[in-house]
Amino acid sequence: MLNNDSSLDGNKTSFDWQRASPRVCVLPIGAFEQHSHHLPLSSDDIVAEHFARFLARELGAALLPILNYGTSLEQTGFHGTITLRPETLMQIVRDIAGEVERQEFATMVILNAHGGNYALAPVVRDVNRMNRKLKMLIANYWEFVDGDIFESAGLGKPDIHAGEFETSLIMALKPERVKPEVVDMIPTEDNFRQTDLNTFGMGWNAPEGAFGSPSLASKEKGEKAIASIERNMLAYVRERLDWLAKDRSYNGKEMGSQ
């Protein structure tokens, strides 16, 4: 297995991968979608690549190339947004899983950087329940940020898309790609929730594209958030790899077995 100072990625050769023979691989999945006036369409990809590379390095894992497209149905109507259908994303993940399984990877960690990629959970669950040689984990990066970094939560403001959180991350990772034209969300409906995006697209309630307060963002907040995500996410993944080392079966002891 490679040491933590080496990256086994697409810049290496097939024979480099064969010699290293890691048991874990990391698949970053982002999205190509609008992020209001101030952030690039590739924002989710920037975040996915950063955290996936971090995980691969720390775990001594192979880093697969990023899947730049996700399911961005809620962003329909904004120019530049390209979405896959949920069933398409699920089949791509199945195909990749089959390929890495044939190469004797034991675990594939999906680093998900887009909240709209709901289709990932059922396909991962379906593969895992079959008790194949390959197991899969999902790490949604935003679930691991320390909750006291951002003002929006304390002010009771929603921060769903291109707001304080995401803008701060891109300020820290790619500051040259952040434009000054920030537009905070002024909701047309105060009680709008993320689950409502199944019925109403982003443009219905946030026609300027941001669902949050990007004006509250800063590079410093982004750096703090990145550090907390890396720390908490690595601990989470390592713990689950330990669980798999103890028992890789989906259901544990089969019902009725002695």
C-alpha positions as CSV (number, residue, x, y, z in Angstrom):
1,M,0.0,0.0,0.0
2,L,1.3,3.5,-0.8
3,N,2.3,5.8,2.1
4,N,0.5,8.9,2.9
5,D,2.8,11.1,0.8
6,S,1.9,9.4,-2.4
7,S,-1.3,9.7,-4.4
8,L,-2.5,6.7,-6.4
9,D,-4.6,8.5,-9.0
10,G,-5.1,8.9,-12.7
11,N,-1.6,10.4,-13.1
12,K,-0.1,7.0,-12.2
13,T,0.2,4.1,-14.6
14,S,-1.8,0.8,-14.7
15,F,1.3,-1.0,-13.4
16,D,1.7,1.5,-10.5
17,W,-1.9,0.6,-9.5
18,Q,-1.1,-3.1,-9.8
19,R,2.0,-2.9,-7.7
20,A,0.3,-0.9,-4.9
21,S,-2.8,-3.1,-4.8
22,P,-4.8,-1.0,-2.3
23,R,-7.9,-2.5,-0.9
24,V,-9.9,0.7,-0.7
25,C,-10.7,3.2,-3.5
26,V,-12.4,6.6,-3.3
27,L,-14.9,7.8,-5.8
28,P,-15.7,11.6,-5.8
29,I,-19.1,12.6,-7.1
30,G,-20.1,16.2,-7.7
31,A,-22.5,18.0,-10.0
32,F,-22.4,20.5,-12.8
33,E,-25.0,23.1,-11.8
34,Q,-25.7,26.7,-11.2
35,H,-24.3,28.3,-8.0
36,S,-25.9,31.8,-8.4
37,H,-23.9,34.8,-9.7
38,H,-20.8,34.4,-7.6
39,L,-19.7,30.7,-7.8
40,P,-18.8,28.5,-10.7
41,L,-20.8,25.7,-12.2
42,S,-18.1,23.4,-11.0
43,S,-18.3,24.3,-7.3
44,D,-19.4,20.8,-6.2
45,D,-16.6,19.2,-8.2
46,I,-14.0,21.5,-6.5
47,V,-15.2,20.4,-3.1
48,A,-15.5,16.7,-4.1
49,E,-12.0,16.5,-5.5
50,H,-10.5,18.2,-2.4
51,F,-12.1,15.9,0.1
52,A,-11.7,12.7,-1.9
53,R,-8.0,13.3,-2.4
54,F,-7.7,14.0,1.3
55,L,-9.4,10.7,2.2
56,A,-7.4,8.7,-0.4
57,R,-4.2,10.1,1.0
58,E,-5.0,9.5,4.6
59,L,-6.4,6.0,3.9
60,G,-3.6,4.9,1.5
61,A,-6.4,4.4,-1.0
62,A,-6.7,4.7,-4.8
63,L,-8.4,7.8,-6.0
64,L,-10.8,7.3,-8.9
65,P,-11.5,10.1,-11.3
66,I,-14.4,12.4,-10.3
67,L,-17.8,11.9,-11.7
68,N,-18.6,15.5,-12.7
69,Y,-22.3,15.1,-13.3
70,G,-24.9,14.2,-10.7
71,T,-28.7,14.6,-10.4
72,S,-29.4,18.3,-10.5
73,L,-33.1,18.1,-11.3
74,E,-33.9,20.9,-8.9
75,Q,-31.7,23.3,-10.8
76,T,-33.6,22.9,-14.1
77,G,-34.0,26.2,-15.8
78,F,-30.6,27.7,-15.0
79,H,-28.2,27.8,-17.9
80,G,-25.2,25.6,-17.7
81,T,-26.8,23.1,-15.4
82,I,-26.4,19.5,-16.7
83,T,-28.2,16.7,-14.9
84,L,-28.3,13.0,-15.0
85,R,-31.5,11.1,-14.4
86,P,-31.4,9.3,-11.1
87,E,-31.5,5.9,-12.8
88,T,-28.5,6.9,-14.9
89,L,-26.4,7.9,-11.9
90,M,-27.3,4.6,-10.2
91,Q,-26.3,2.6,-13.2
92,I,-23.0,4.4,-13.5
93,V,-22.2,3.7,-9.9
94,R,-23.1,0.0,-10.4
95,D,-20.8,-0.2,-13.4
96,I,-17.9,1.4,-11.5
97,A,-18.5,-0.8,-8.6
98,G,-18.4,-3.9,-10.8
99,E,-15.1,-2.8,-12.3
100,V,-13.3,-2.1,-9.0
101,E,-14.7,-5.3,-7.6
102,R,-13.2,-7.3,-10.4
103,Q,-9.8,-5.7,-9.6
104,E,-10.2,-7.0,-6.0
105,F,-10.9,-3.7,-4.2
106,A,-12.7,-4.6,-1.0
107,T,-14.3,-1.2,-0.3
108,M,-15.3,1.8,-2.4
109,V,-15.9,5.1,-0.5
110,I,-18.2,7.5,-2.3
111,L,-17.3,11.1,-1.5
112,N,-20.6,12.9,-2.3
113,A,-20.4,16.7,-2.7
114,H,-24.0,17.3,-3.9
115,G,-27.0,17.2,-1.7
116,G,-29.3,16.4,-4.7
117,N,-27.6,13.1,-5.4
118,Y,-30.4,11.2,-3.5
119,A,-30.0,8.2,-5.9
120,L,-26.7,7.2,-4.4
121,A,-28.1,5.8,-1.1
122,P,-30.4,3.2,-2.7
123,V,-27.9,1.9,-5.1
124,V,-25.2,1.6,-2.4
125,R,-27.7,-0.1,-0.1
126,D,-28.8,-2.5,-2.9
127,V,-25.2,-3.5,-3.7
128,N,-24.3,-4.0,-0.1
129,R,-27.3,-6.1,0.8
130,M,-26.2,-8.7,-1.8
131,N,-23.1,-9.5,0.3
132,R,-20.8,-9.2,-2.7
133,K,-17.0,-9.0,-2.2
134,L,-17.2,-5.2,-2.6
135,K,-18.7,-3.0,0.1
136,M,-19.5,0.6,-0.4
137,L,-19.7,3.6,2.0
138,I,-21.1,7.1,1.4
139,A,-19.6,10.2,3.0
140,N,-21.7,13.3,2.4
141,Y,-19.1,15.9,3.2
142,W,-21.4,18.6,4.6
143,E,-22.6,16.2,7.4
144,F,-19.2,16.5,9.1
145,V,-18.8,20.3,9.5
146,D,-18.7,21.7,13.1
147,G,-21.9,23.5,13.7
148,D,-20.6,26.6,15.4
149,I,-18.6,28.0,12.5
150,F,-21.3,29.7,10.5
151,E,-23.6,32.6,11.4
152,S,-26.6,31.5,9.3
153,A,-27.6,28.8,11.8
154,G,-27.6,31.1,14.7
155,L,-29.6,33.7,12.9
156,G,-32.1,31.1,11.9
157,K,-31.4,31.6,8.2
158,P,-31.6,28.7,5.6
159,D,-28.3,27.8,4.0
160,I,-29.2,25.2,1.4
161,H,-27.3,26.3,-1.7
162,A,-24.6,28.7,-2.7
163,G,-24.9,30.4,0.7
164,E,-22.5,31.1,3.5
165,F,-21.3,27.5,3.8
166,E,-20.5,26.7,0.2
167,T,-19.2,30.2,-0.6
168,S,-16.8,30.0,2.3
169,L,-15.5,26.7,1.1
170,I,-14.8,27.9,-2.4
171,M,-13.2,31.1,-1.0
172,A,-10.8,28.8,0.9
173,L,-10.2,26.3,-1.9
174,K,-10.3,28.4,-5.1
175,P,-10.6,32.1,-4.1
176,E,-9.9,33.2,-7.7
177,R,-13.1,31.6,-8.9
178,V,-15.4,33.6,-6.5
179,K,-17.0,36.7,-8.0
180,P,-18.1,39.6,-5.8
181,E,-21.7,39.7,-7.2
182,V,-23.4,38.0,-4.2
183,V,-27.1,38.0,-3.9
184,D,-28.6,36.8,-0.6
185,M,-31.8,34.8,-0.8
186,I,-35.0,36.7,-0.2
187,P,-37.5,33.8,0.0
188,T,-40.9,34.1,-1.6
189,E,-42.1,31.5,0.9
190,D,-40.6,31.6,4.4
191,N,-41.4,28.0,5.3
192,F,-39.7,26.5,2.2
193,R,-37.6,23.4,3.1
194,Q,-35.1,21.4,1.2
195,T,-37.6,18.6,0.8
196,D,-39.8,21.0,-1.1
197,L,-37.3,20.9,-3.9
198,N,-39.0,17.6,-4.9
199,T,-42.1,19.7,-5.9
200,F,-40.7,23.2,-6.6
201,G,-37.4,23.8,-8.4
202,M,-34.7,26.1,-7.0
203,G,-35.7,28.9,-9.3
204,W,-39.3,28.9,-8.0
205,N,-38.3,30.2,-4.6
206,A,-34.7,31.5,-5.3
207,P,-34.6,32.9,-8.8
208,E,-31.1,34.4,-8.3
209,G,-29.8,30.9,-7.6
210,A,-28.6,31.2,-4.0
211,F,-30.6,29.7,-1.2
212,G,-28.8,31.3,1.7
213,S,-26.6,34.3,2.6
214,P,-23.3,34.3,0.7
215,S,-22.7,37.8,2.0
216,L,-21.8,36.2,5.4
217,A,-19.1,34.0,3.8
218,S,-15.4,34.3,4.4
219,K,-12.2,32.5,3.6
220,E,-11.5,32.1,7.3
221,K,-14.8,30.3,7.9
222,G,-14.1,28.1,4.9
223,E,-10.7,27.1,6.3
224,K,-12.2,26.3,9.7
225,A,-14.9,24.3,8.0
226,I,-12.5,22.3,5.9
227,A,-10.4,21.4,8.9
228,S,-13.4,20.2,10.8
229,I,-14.8,18.2,7.9
230,E,-11.5,16.5,7.3
231,R,-11.1,15.6,10.9
232,N,-14.7,14.3,11.5
233,M,-15.1,12.6,8.1
234,L,-11.8,10.7,8.4
235,A,-12.8,9.4,11.9
236,Y,-16.2,8.4,10.5
237,V,-14.8,6.4,7.5
238,R,-12.1,4.7,9.6
239,E,-14.6,3.6,12.2
240,R,-16.8,2.0,9.5
241,L,-13.8,0.3,7.8
242,D,-13.1,-1.1,11.3
243,W,-16.7,-2.3,11.4
244,L,-16.3,-4.0,8.1
245,A,-13.1,-5.7,9.2
246,K,-15.1,-7.3,12.0
247,D,-18.1,-8.4,9.9
248,R,-18.7,-7.6,6.2
249,S,-22.1,-9.2,6.0
250,Y,-25.1,-6.8,5.5
251,N,-27.5,-8.5,7.9
252,G,-25.1,-10.1,10.4
253,K,-26.3,-13.5,11.5
254,E,-29.0,-14.7,9.1
255,M,-32.5,-15.1,10.6
256,G,-33.0,-18.7,11.7
257,S,-29.3,-19.6,11.8
258,Q,-27.8,-21.1,14.9
